[in-house]
Amino acid sequence: PSRARQGGKSAARGQKTETPSRAREGDERAARGQKTKPLSRAREGDERAARRQKTIDDAERSVATATQAATAAVAEEDRLEATVRDLEERLTKARAELAASRTRARRAESAERKARQRLDRLNHP
């Protein structure tokens, strides 16, 4: 009996035998699998790089937004400090005017009292 008819020694033992076409298919699949892995690794690397770039872009936008907010807050703080200084000046001036007005009022009241006393002495000798 020839081996071709029996399928070789492994066929006699109940094992599959690979024909040359099956061996080529396996080799091609293995080759494709090997090519796919580097491609998928490259794709994963690209995806990681894209995610990292997105994270960096988001962080840069956050910095820009925070910078704008800080600039606006500092400008508002400066404006409010100027307002407070103006109000403090006005308050100081108003207090000085109030003190001067009270002094004038006391003097006027004193002068009125003295004038009434003189008038009373003249009307009632």
Secondary structure by P-SEA (a helix, b strand, c coil): ccccccccccccccbbbbcaaaaaaaaaaaaaaaaaaaaaaaaaaaaaaaaaaaaaaaaaaaaaaaaaaaaaaaaaaaaaaaaaaaaaaaaaaaaaaaaaaaaaaaaaaaaaaaaaaaaaaaacc
